[in-house]
Amino acid sequence: MPETGSVRASLAWNYGAHLLVFAVTFGGMVVISRLLSPRELGIFGVGMAISGVLGTISYFGVANYLIRDEALSEDTRAACFTVNALMSLAVAAVLLLLGTMGAGLFSDSAVPEVLCLMAAVPVLGIVEMVPATLLTRAMRFGPVSLVQLGKAMVNAGVMVLLAFRGWSYLSPAFGAIAGALYGAAAFAIAGRGLATYRFSLANWRKIAAFAAHMVTAGGVPIITARLSELIVAQWLGLAALGIYTRASQLAAMVWDGAYGLSTKVIYVHMAAELRKSGSLRETFLRATRLLTAVMWPAMSGIAVLAGPIVHHLYGPQWDAAAWPLALLMAAQCVLLGYAMMWELCVLRDRTAWQARMESTRAIAGLIAFALGALVSLPVAAAGRIVDALVGYAIYRPKMPELAGAGRDETRAAYAGNLALAAVAVAPAAAVMAWHSWSFSAPLWQLGLSVIAGGLAWLAALALARHLLFEELRLLLAPARAAG
């Protein structure tokens, strides 16, 4: 099994750098929300939704093949580069086709303009994919984190600068292009010696089949989320999409920053543990207990404070995003109930089964979202909770078997963490209830409630002798010794 200290160091590197990435990206979101209207961001949102669906198809599976393959030969690297390049060029071609010939498909003539610009992003991603993935496989998270930070800074900087200069809905598109250009160049330099840019079709069928399973098993939720945004744009209008994407992007940032970032590290270590010992049990149980102890309180807190967060950060014109944000965070709390199911299925070669299950879940979730969109934006967002509950019913019973852990052990990994979340959010919920859940509740009271909740959470961790408290103590030990 991988050294616990190695996992701890990898997570510390990732979280430290990602806090900066989050600050830069979130800061850019706040500024751009003050500069552009919901309609302008809705126009860009349509372009992002379409390119996101297509981009998931091209990138998702090949990258995971590179991480999972045991004997990674030069021919395999070249074949992965080739398959990804061909799929990325196909995505770019579709975006250009929609941008130049699909004007009649969209309610606003500005959308095709954004699609034409977004076609550059998958082309630039051809250069980035292999070195970025191989650096991750090699557990060199330092260079990966630094490049991602630079990419976020370039994206946000260009976007805000152009918005200030009046480029309207085009500013986020040019920001995305600038970030992709920086990422391609920086990863090519950081990953020199690891990556290959040679074309080869060796084992391309095996790679393509694995990629198809990965897209169906792990990419379907991403595609479903993007299709949901297109439903909002078509049925509720571009302004409603702009409002929804403010909520969904913040929810996605929280999810990717905590769960997604952690599981990138955990997945690599689980794969190494499986190759070495044939077991996933220990890493799975530890990771589950640590993730839910952190993320359930954080996500519950954001759900409770969604109104003030949106009102004070984005401005009153975005208040309608508060309910969707709260509901999306509630859905993510349910998703954590079967955290790391995708990683388990990939490592246990159960991707074909998961692909079928994800298709079932996606259809149910998309139907719930679409029916909700017939009523209102908040009811549509509640459809994401239905999606998460369907996934919980399908996956939760299978987790002990795939992890190689007992059912009691798996239940124990979650035990008590919901109570931790309740302790952490109780002060904030009390303040919001006192002010009748007003979006304008005094910031100083909310700030004190968050501090009180954090201290209560730490105290509960210590009293319970929680694994997370021990990890925090070990992480801070070098600093105390140096002091």
C-alpha positions, 0 to 999 in steps of 0.5 A: 500500500502507498505510504500514508505520509505520501498521500498526506503530502500529495493532498497537502500540495494539491489543497494548498495550490488549489486554495489559490486556484479557487481564490483566483477563479472565484474572484474572477467569477465575482468580478465578471458577475458585477460587469456582465448581465445574466443574459450575457453570461447565459450566452457564454453558458450555452457555448460552454455547455455544448463544448463541455459535452463534446470535450468530455467525450474527447478527453475523459476516457483516454486520460484515465487509460494512461493512469490505469495502464500497468505497463505504459509503453512508448507505443501506448503513450503515442496511441493515447496521444493520437486517439485524443488528438483525433477526438479533439479535432472532431470536437473542434470541427463540430463546434465550428460547424455549429458556429458557422452553419447552426445559427437557426438552432439558437435563439440568440445570434451571439451563441454561434460566435462563442461556439466558433471561439470555443473550438480553439480550446480542444485543439490546444488541449491536444498538447496538454493532455498527455504530459498533464496526465503522466505527471499526475500518474507519476504523483508529481502533483507540485508541477501540476498544481502550479500549472493549474494555478497559472492557467486559472490566473491567465483565464481570469485575468484576460476575462476580467480585462476584456470585460472591463473594456466592453467585450461583453459575452466574448470576454469569458470565451477569450479568457478560456482560450488564453488559459488553454494556451498557457496550459498547453505550453506550461504542461509541455515544458513541465512534462518534457521527457514524459510525454510523446507527440508521436502518432500511432494507432497501436491498440487504438481499439482497446483504448477507444473501447476503454474511453467509451466505457469511461465516458459512459461511466464517469462522463455521463454526469458531466454531460447530463449537467451540460444538457441540463443547462441547455434545457434551461436556456431553451425553456427558461431563457438565456437570462435564467441560464446565466443565473443557473450557471452562477449557482452551478459553477460555484457548486462545481468549484466546491465539488472539484476543489474538495472531492475532485482534487482529493480523489485525483490523488486518492485514485492514483494511490488506490491504483498503486495499492491495488497493483502492489497488494491487490486490495483497496480496502484501507485507502478506501475506508480512510479516504471515505471517512476523511472526505465526508468529515470535511465535505458534509459540513462545508457543503451543508454550510454553503446550502444554509448560507446560499442567500447571503453568499449570492447577494453579497458576492454577486450582487442583488441582480443574482439573488435568484441563484440562491435557491438553485445553489442551496439545492445543488449543494444538498444534491452533492451531500447525497452524492458523497454517500457513495463517494469514490464509486467511479474509482472503485469501478474503474480499478475493479474492471466494472466499468461496463456495469457502471456505464449501464447504471450511469445511463439509467441514472442520467435518464432519470435525473434529466427527466426530473430536471426537465419536468422541474424546468417546466415549473421554475428554476429552483424546481429544476435544480431540485431535479439534481437531488432526484438524480443523486438519490437514484445513484445512491439507491444503485451504488451504495449497496455495491460499495463494500463488495468493490472496496473489499470491505465489510458492510459494517466497516463501510457504514462505520466510515460514514458514522458520525460525520453527518452529526459533525455537519449538524454541529458545524452548521447549527450556529449559521442556521440559527442566525439565518432563522433569527433573521427569517432567512433574509439574504441581507442578514448582518455579515458580522453575525454570519461571520461569527456564526461560521467561526463558532461552527468551525470551532464546534466542529474541531471540538467535536473531532477532538472529543470523538478522536476522529481520524481527521483530527489525528491527520490534522495533528500529524500535518501540523506537527512539523510546524510546531516542532520548528516553532 
